[in-house]
Structures are given as structure tokens and as C-alpha cells.
């Protein structure tokens, strides 16, 4: 059995493999802190730093091929070059070159970054996530083992009573919060404004400095009920999202937005019935001219597999609703309206009416409004804003003479929009153990909502959309109701709440499947497990 420290080291090497190859879905842990977006700058900054170094030295293609070679590392360790058959020679040399390069990469990134990357990998594989028929994650549980076997190690270790995973979760969260503080500090430094210039009396009138204050003031913790495990530090999700958008825009990096549209039909006999109406990927690049992320209609293939900021979003509509634009029941009209909208404004508006902290935190009810008012004042100026955009809102560095909404004004506008369009705290399928046997889908129309933020690629997002569309097209007779029951890593849907709760009370997995199949055999084609991270 390998030592615990050896497994951590092996997982760091696995994380570097994923980072170089762009397989970021293996660096997307769920640790219950509602801070998925906060890890995005850390991952992408590391990715581009490593890729720039490898390109400078002409090693990127060679190292990529070495990593993708099955068992190449083990072969290189066990054979001398002189005794290797001709076809293996290049692969073994590439692996040995990668081994030499790893030391350089560790020095480039620093041991703290390497440790955090390794923890992202370890904690991704220490989770078991459950997804419903639409690819919505609604349940996760921590496994009792330290991830899968590593390619760089032959086994993994079961954790005993002295469970190390809570300690690792706290270490990852603390490291990412510290890195995020550095990110927002860099945004302030790049703004070039002095403290005297950005203050009006007791208040701050520049968005970068407002965010710096908000990130440090709006904090909380999750107490962990484990020996030797400290609390998990938290930052409110609202300034998190705002900082991430500013950072990625400043770095001139693109983003991908995936939207799943669900139609809701109110059937007099079966209740609410859900169908996948459409799912599409949208690719955006930052525009210095407009100050927003602009939609790119035709994407060059060379950009399809480059990791970037990724938003997994959803929308629901009632089959009878008469709205237009984002409220339309026509997919064509909806996506046309979405293409004309400021995607960053939609994301910021939604995040502003999302709970600031995880439900288990010690400050779940903290008031954003009062904190923002203390930072930038409670004055609300007049802005021309709609659900689709706000004139004056953009992502460029703020000039002191321009009229741009403060964090407080953005919040006030978002609350107004959330009430008028019914998207405040909207969740397609509420997540958490409190629902136990039966989860209940949202039953009203929501024009746009964010479900998950991570690092992904356009190619991976497109593959997910195609797979989801194909699966639902082949299960046209499926009847997907409002009530969802977890069977292992699958979420299965029922139209009858009583049946769903009865099914949820069955402990044995195979008996659950048998009972479900007896009532909803036509749905089974949709009941396949998604990977730990679908996008």
C-alpha cells in the first residue's frame, strides 16, 4: 500500500497531465462551498502559464503525445531505450522528456499551485455525483476512498476513521480563496486609480475597488464536524462572479455558454411533464470596442478544444406562454433574443439574486444590500436597463469620468428584474440531502439561469449538447414528470409524487430499478449515468 503522501504526489502529476491536455473536467471538484466559479481563474492562469512555457521551448506537441500514450510512463520506467522496439522509441523518449519537464513546470508554477491542482484532481474523484435525465446535477456524496488509481501509481488508499478528505477540502478552499484575493488585487492594481481618486467621502466609486472590498467583507465559513479539520472559508458568490468576468475579460480569454431549454406542459392527469426543447452552445470573445463578451457565430476549429470559462445554464417555459424574446415559447425566437443580449449582464443579474453562501454556512442570511451600501453608498441613479442589457454596464477598466453602475445599483436592478421575471433563486432541481427520498423540479418559466461554472471547451460542450439531443430524440415516448428519485448516480423522473416517495424509500438499488421499470419502462433509455462533470 503506497504512503498517503505518495498518493498526493501522484495525483499532482495526474493534475499536470490534465492541465496540459486541457481535460479540465477532471479538475472540477464539488466540495459544497458554492464557489465553483472562484476556481476558474486559478485553473486558467496555470494552464496558460504552462502552455506558454512549453510553446516557447517547442515541447507542447511532444509532451501532449507522451501523456496520451497508453502506459507510456510505465514502459519508459521499465525499459532501456536500447532494448525497445522501433515503434516504441519515440514514445519512450517523449515520456522521459516529459519527466525532465515536470521539474521545470513545478518551478514555474510553484509548489503551492501544484498542491492545489493535485487537490482539485483528488477531490473531483472523491465525489459521486447524481444527474437527472437532462444532465442536471442534484446530489453529491463524498466517497470513502481517495480517488481512483493514478496512472502514475498502481493503487489508491481507502480512508479509515481518521478521514483526510475534510482536511483536504479545507486546504483547497483556503488556497483558492487566497489566490482569488490576489486576482482581485491585480484588478485593482491594473486600474491605476489612486485611493483618493476613487473615493467620494466614505464611499468608493470605482468597480474594481468596490469588488476588492466586497470580496474581503462578504465572507463566511462552513464548520466541518471532523477532528483536525478547520472550517471551509467562503466568499459570497455575487462578487465572485463579477470578479471572474472582469478577470477573464482583462485576460482577453473567451467563454462558452451552454443553455438547455425545457418545455413544461401541465397535463390534467399526469401533472407537469417536461421535455427537452433544445440545447445549444454559444461562444463569446471579449471586445474592447464594446466592453462586453460578443457572440461569435462561426468558430474556427482551432479554438474548439482550448479551455475557457464555461457556464452551464438552463431555461424553462410553459407550452402555453404568450411571451416574446427571452420569454418566447419558440426556441428560434428565444435563442435569437439571447444572441442579442449582453450575456454578462444576464449572468450578473442572476448571480445577484442567488443566495450568497452555501446553506451550511454560518452566515447564510447575510445582507448583500447593507454591505454594498457601506462600500459604495445607497444612492440609486437612473440607468436604462432591461432583462437583456444595461446601458452603462461593461467589463472594461472603469474610467473615473464615466457613469457606471455601482455594485449596489447592480444589485437593486437585479432584484427588480428577478421579481418581475421570476428568476430569483431559481434552481431547476434543488440540490441537497434535505429532500431525501424525492426531489421536485421547478414548475414555472425561467428565462435564463446559471447552474454551474467551470473550465471547459467548446468541443466538449458541443459533444454534450449533441449527446443530450440524441438521447432524448431516441426516447420520444418518455414521460418525464416533476418528481425525481435518485438511484445510484441516476435521477429518474415520476409523474406521481406518492409513487416517487415510495420508490425513494426502497434501500436496495436493484429493487429500485425493478420497481421503476414496472411503471416507467419507456424512460429507461434516458437513465444512464453521466460522467462526474458533464461539461
N, C-alpha and C positions, 0 to 999 in steps of 0.2 A: 504494500500500500504506500503510495507516494506521500511525502510530507505535505502538510497543508500549504506551507509557503511555496513548495514546488508547483502545486496546482495553480496558485495565484500567478506565479511567473509564467506558467504555460498558457494561462488564459490571456495574459498580456500579449504574448506572441500571437495568439489567435486573433485578438482585437486588432493588432497591427495588420495582420493578413486582411481582415475585413475592411479596415480603413483604406488600405492601398487599392483593394479591388472594388471599393465602393459598395460593399454588401452591408449597408448600414442598418438593415432590418435586424441584424444580429447584435446591434449596439443600441437597442431601444428598450431599456428595462422599465417595468412598471413597479414602482415602489410606494405607491399610494400617496404621493405628495402633490398631485395635480400640477406638476412642473415639467411636463414633457417638453414644452417649448423652450425652457431655460437651458436644456442640454444642446439645443441646435447650434448656437454659436460656438460652443466648445468643440463639438464634433467637426463642424465645417472648417473652423480655423485650423484644427490639427490636420484635417485632410489636405487642405490647400498648401499648408506648410510642407508636408511630406512630399506631395506631388511636385511642388516647385523644386525641391532639392533633388528628387530622382530625375526630373527632366533636365535639370542643369548638368547632371552627370551622365546623361544618356542611359540611365538604368531602368526607366519605368517599364518599358515593354518586357525586358528580360526578367525583372522581378515579378511582374504580373504573371508571366507564363510559368515561372517557378512555383508560385503559390497555387496556381490552378492545376499543376501536375499532380495526379493522384499519388499519395505516399512518396512524393519526391524527396521530402526531407528525411524520411526513414531510410530510403535507398541510399541517399548521399552519405548518411552516417554509417552505413554498414558495408559499403563497398569502396575499394580504391578505384581511382579513375582508370588505372592501367588494366584492371580486370573487368571493366564494364563493356558490355556490347556496344556497338557503334551507335545504335538508336537512342541509348540512354545517356550518352556522353554529354550532350548539350544540356539536358535537363539537370543532371547532377552538378555540372559546373554552375548553372544558374542558381541552384539551391545553395551551393557554397558561397556564391557571390552575395546572395541574399543574407546568409548568416553573417557575412562580413559587414553588410549594410545595416543590419539591425542595430549594431553598436552605435553607428553614426546617427541613426534615427532616434535612438534613446537620448543621445546627447543633444540632438536638435530640439526635441520636444521637452526634455526634462523628465526626471523620474516621477514627479507628481502627476504630470499629464499622462504618462504611461500607466501609472497606477490607476487613474480614473478611467482610462479607456478599458483596462482589464476588468475593472468592476462593472462597467457598462455591459461587457460581454458576459461575465459571470452571472450578473443579476437578471439579464434577459433570459438566460436558460435556467434560472432558478424559479421561474414563474410558469404556471399553467393557466392559459387564458381561454375563455369560452366565448364563441362567436355565434350570433344568430344567422338566419338564412340570408340576411342582407350584408353580412360581413361586419356587423356591429359588435364590438367587444362589450360584454356586460358583466363579466365575472372574472376575477383572477384569484389565484391562491398561490402561496409560497410553497414550493416543493421542499421535501426533506433531504434534498441532495444538492451538491454544489455543481450544478450544471452537467452537461453531457461529457463524455470522454473527449479530451482535446486531441487534435491531430498531432500536437507536439508532446503528448503524454499518453500513456496507454490506459489509464483508468481515471476514475473520479472517486470522490470520497463522500460517503454518507455522513451526515452530521448527527451527532449524538445529542445528549441533553444540553451540552454546552454549545448551543446553536450559534454559529458565527454570522449567519445571514443578517440579523438585525444590526450587528456591528458594521458589516459591510455596507448596508443601506445607509446608515448614518454617515459613514465615511464618504460615500459617493455624493450624498446630498450636500454635505458640508463643503466638499471640494468644488462642486458645481456652483453653489451659492457664492463662494469666494471668487471663482472665475467670472461669474456674472457681475459681481461688484466691479471687477476690473474692466469688463466690457462697457458698462455704463460710465465708468470713469474715463475711458478712452473717448466715448462720445462727447463728454463734457470738454475734455482737452482739445478735441478737434473743432469745437465750436468757436474757439479763440476769443470768446467774450470774457471780460473780467467780471468779478463778483459785483463790483459797483455798477457795471453796465446792465446786468441782468436783474437787479433788484429795484423795485419800486416800493419804498417804505419797507414794510416787513415781508413783502411778497416777491416771488420770483416770476419773471415774465418770459423766460426762455425755456422751451420744452425739454432740452437736454438736462438742464439743471433741475427742472421740476422732477424729471424721472429719476435723477440721482437721489434726490431727497425722498421720493416715494418708495424707491426700492429699499432704502435703508430704514424708513419709518414703518412701512407696511410689512411687518414680519410676524411670524408666529412659529409654533413648534408642534410636533406630534410626539407625545411621550410614548416610548416603547417599553412594554412590560416584560423586559428581558434583563437578566443580570448582565452588568458590564456594558450595556448598550445605551448610549446617550440619546437624547431627543433628536429627531429629524428636523433640521431648520427649514423654514418655508419663507417664500416671498410671494406676496399677493400676485395672482395671475394677471391682473389688469396692467400694471406697469411692466411685468414680464413681456407680455405680448407686444406692447408698444416699443420696448427696447429691441426686441428681436427684429421687428420690421425695420426700425431705423438702422440697426447694425447691418442687416443683410442688404439694405438699400445702399448704405455707405460703402459696403464692400463690392458693390456692383454685381451681386450674385442673383440668379433667377429664383423663381419659386414655382411650385406645382400645386394646383388646387384641384382636388377630385370631389365631384358632387354626385351623390346618389339621390335620385328623385323617387319618392314613394307615393303612390296614389292610394287614398283611403276611401273605401266605399262602405257606406252604412247600410248593411243588409238587415232587413226586418227580422229574419230568422236567425242568422249567424252572428249578428253584431258587426263590429268593424272588421273589414277584410283589407289586407294590404297587398299591393303588387308592386314590383319594381317597374317603374315607368321608364326610366332612363338612367344612365350613369355616364359621365363624361370627365375627361381630364382637360384642364386649362393650364397653359404655360405662360408665365409672365416674366418680363425682364424690366429692370429699373430704368426709368427715363429721367435724365437730368433736366430735360426741357420741361416736362410736365410735373415732375416731383412725385410721381406715383409709379406703381408697377403697371406696365402696359401689356395687354394681351398680345401674344404672338400667334397668328393664325397658321403659319406654316413654319414648322420647326425643322432645322437641319438635323439629319440623323446623327451627326457627330455630338450633338448635345443631349441625346436621349438617355444616355447612361451616365451622365455626370450628376453626382449627388447635389442636392439643393434642399432648401426649406420646403417642406411639404405639408399641406393642410388636407386632412380627410374630413369632408363636410357632407351635409345632407339637407334635404328639403322635403317637406310633406305638403300634399294638397288634397282637398276634398274633390271628388269627381264632379260635384255639382257647383263648385265655387265659381263666381262670375268675374273674378278679378282679371287685371291686366298686368303686363310686365312680370315682375317677380312674383306676383300673386296669381298669375295665369295658370289655368289647368292644361295649357298647351306647352309641351316640352320645348318646341321650337321657339315659341314666344318667350318662355322663361329664360332659356339659355342665350337668346338674343339680348334680353334685358340684362342678364348677368354680364355679358361681354361688354355692355355699355357702362357698367357700374364701376366705381372705384373699389376694387377688391379689398384694399387695405382698410377703407372706411367700413365696409361690411364686417370685416374681421374685428376691428377695434370696437365697433358698436356692440357686437355680440359679446365680446370679452368683458365689456364694461358692465353688463347685466348678468354675468356669471358669478357664482359665489367666489369670493376672493381666495379662500383657503379650502383645503380638504375638510370633509365633515368631521374627521377625528382630531382636528387641530384644537389648540386651547384658545383660539381667538376667531372662531368661525363666524361670529356675528360682527366683527369689526366694521366700522362705518367708513367706507371709502370717501364719502362726501365730506365729512368733517376733516379728514386728513388732507384731502386735496385742497379744501378751503384754507387750511392753515398754511399750506405750501404756496398757493398761487392766488389766494383771495377768492371770495364768493361772488364777485361781480360776474354777471352773465351778459355779455354783449350780444348783439344781433348778428346771426350768421344765416346765410341762405343754405339750408340743408334739407335733404330728403333721405329716404331709406337708402338710395343708391349712391349718394355722394354728399360732401360738404364743401362748399366753396371757402377756401382759406386753409383747408386741411391738406398737408402734403408731408413728404418724408425727407425733404432736403434739410440741410442745416439751416436753422432759423436765423433770419436777419432781424435785427432789433427793430427796424422800422416797419416790418410787415405785420399785418393783423392776422394772427394765427390762433386757433382755439387753445386755451389752456387745458390741462388735464381735467380741471373742474368743469369747464364748459363742455368738453367732450363727454364727460360723464352725464351731465344734465341732458344733453341732446340724445345720448344713447338710451337713457331711462325713458325719455319721452317716446322715442321710436319703439323701444321694447314694449311699452304699454299699448301703443297704437297698432303694432304689428304682431303682438303676442309671441315674441321670441325670448322674453326674459327668462333666464334659467331653463331654457328648453333643452330637453335631453330625449333623444329618440327612444332609448331604452335605458331607464335609470339603472345605475350600476351600484352594487353593494350587497353585503350579506343580509342586510335588514329585510330584504324581500324574500329570503329563504326559499320557499317552495315555488313561488310564482312571481314572475316579473311582468310588468304591464307597460306596453308601448304607449307612446304619446298618441292622443286621439284627435288633435286639432292640426290645422295648417300652420306650418312654419316656413317662411320664405328662404332662410339661409341660416345655418348653424354649424359651428365647428365641433367636431368630435375628438380629433386627435391631431397633434402636431409632432412631426419628427423629421428626420433626414431621409430622403428617398430619391428616386429618379423618375423622370417622365416615363421611361420604358417600363419600369416596374408598375407604375400607376396605370399605364395603358393596359398592361397584361391583366391586372386585377379587374379593370372595367370589362375587358373582353370576356374574361372567365365568368364574371358575375352575370353578365348579359346572357351568355351561352347557357349557363346553368339554369337560369330562370326560364329561358325560351324552351328548354327541353323538359321543363316541369310545368307546362301550361295549365295542367289540371290541379295544381297545388292550391290549397286553401289556407292562407296564412292569416291567422287570427291575431287578436290583440294580446293574448296571454302566452308568455314564454316560460318554458321549463328547461332547466339545464340537465343534460345527460352527458356526463363527461365534459368534453370540450365543445360540445354542440349545444345550441339553443334551438329547441323545437317549439313550434307555434300551435296554439289551440284556439278554437273559437269559443269553447265552453269553459268558463272560469272554474266551475266545480270539478270538471274532469282534469283541468290543468293542476289544480291544487292537490287533487287525489294522486295524480301522476307524480307530482313533485315530492309527495310523501313516501314514495317507494324508494327503499335504500339500494336495492340491487340493480346495477346498471343494465344487465341483460333483461331483467324483468321489466324495467322501464321501457326499453326499446320494444319489447314484445307488446306491452300494453299500448304504447303509442302507435305502433304499426297496425294494431287491430282497429284503430279509429281513423288514422290519417296515413294510410299506405301511400296515397298519391303524393305525399310531401317528402317521402324518404329520399328522393333524388337530390333534394336540397340540403339534406342533413349530413354534410361531410365536414370534416374538421378543416378550418383554416390554419395557416401557419401562425406562429406566435405574433408576428406582425404582418398584417395583410398588405400594407403599403410601404 
